[in-house]
Amino acid sequence: MIATMHVPFVDLKAQHRALAPEIETAVRGVFERGDFILGPAVEQFEAEYAALIGTRHAISVGTGLAAIELALRAYGVGRGDEVITAANTFIATVLAIAAVGATPVLVDMDRDTYTIDPAAIAAAVGPRTRAIVPVHLYGQPVDLDGVMAVAARHNLLVIEDAAQAHAARYGDRRAGSFGHAAAYSFYPSKNLGAYGDGGIIVTNDDAAAQRLRLLHNYGQRVKYYHSVFGTNSRLDTVQAAVLRVKLPHLESWNATRRRHAAAYGARLPEAVHTPVEAPKGEHIYHLYVIETADRDRMLQHLRARQIDAGIHYPVPAHLQEACAPLGYKAGDFPRTEAAAARILSLPMYPELTDAQIDYVVEAVANAVQ
Ligand SMILES: Cc1ncc(COP(=O)(O)O)c(C=O)c1O
């Protein structure tokens, strides 16, 4: 047994150390210019981000939650509409749907990939269904062919929740470029993280992009002339400056995450279930999620060895107290519920070292002996 070493769940300090001189210069520039709100770095970052995803537009906003909410609002989704999403998602997806006044309709996942099951979506479509919000959970693109086919059959809007999947590919295109729009989060631990909150919406729809530009900035076309009831949800110039430094590294960070995932996958003991990649989607491992029968004991075992593991998520959306008014109950989504009892996320970030991976693998192996 190697001596104890701390393995954090993510290491934001390591990434900062590698980029500190460039980031400090970029941020100092914003401080010196004083262009804190909608400064030129915001527009530059939006153009660079849209180019990366391959969409005509990118509109940055204050959070990933706001990105989903505003994308739905830009298409007029609201009261009386039903919006289908995954039961196994971070609560923000459900909150965004509820925030526009629509009713979240939850469905089960594919048991192998943890992504929304297109057959379950099809079964949930009813006369009031307006939209689907598929979630590229853990960094793995959903079955976009399947989801887009259901949407086309029923003439539904698709807003991709790509909060956990910056730059992941599906076939030869980026996830996020398939739906009417896609929403991303720059929460610091995401695979592209800001130094605070942030989000962005991408779309090829010129009219939606125009509405989003109004909605996120007080509904104003010109300063102090307000054409719609908008809100204030803008990416700070400081965050845009940080993200511009990080963006050119994203592809190599994703590739490194995939290498770490391959190392875990090759060496973790048979007794734990390792992630399954869907044939067309490129999983970028925002999270590396394993399954094990005695999950809580494994978690304790890892924590005792100073390995920060996590559970994403311990309680599925339909069983959250906040979702009680939606009327779901235990047993409604058996695949989601079975996974929730067994999943465990191991440390995953590009700066993870071989020695740390060795240490985590050994600790997991010891736990299942
Ligand atoms: C799947 C998913 N959707 C939406 C969000 C919301 O993003 P934010 O925290 O930036 O509001 C997150 C992350 O927090 C997420 O993981």
The ligand as an ORCA input file, in Angstrom:
! r2SCAN-3c Opt
* xyz 0 1
  C     -27.009     19.140    -16.132
  C     -26.918     20.548    -15.600
  N     -27.807     21.458    -16.009
  C     -27.760     22.721    -15.583
  C     -26.799     23.145    -14.695
  C     -26.877     24.556    -14.192
  O     -25.711     25.287    -14.355
  P     -25.349     26.477    -13.344
  O     -24.888     25.870    -12.070
  O     -24.277     27.219    -14.075
  O     -26.574     27.304    -13.176
  C     -25.819     22.242    -14.260
  C     -24.703     22.582    -13.346
  O     -24.700     23.154    -12.351
  C     -25.903     20.896    -14.703
  O     -25.020     19.984    -14.282
*
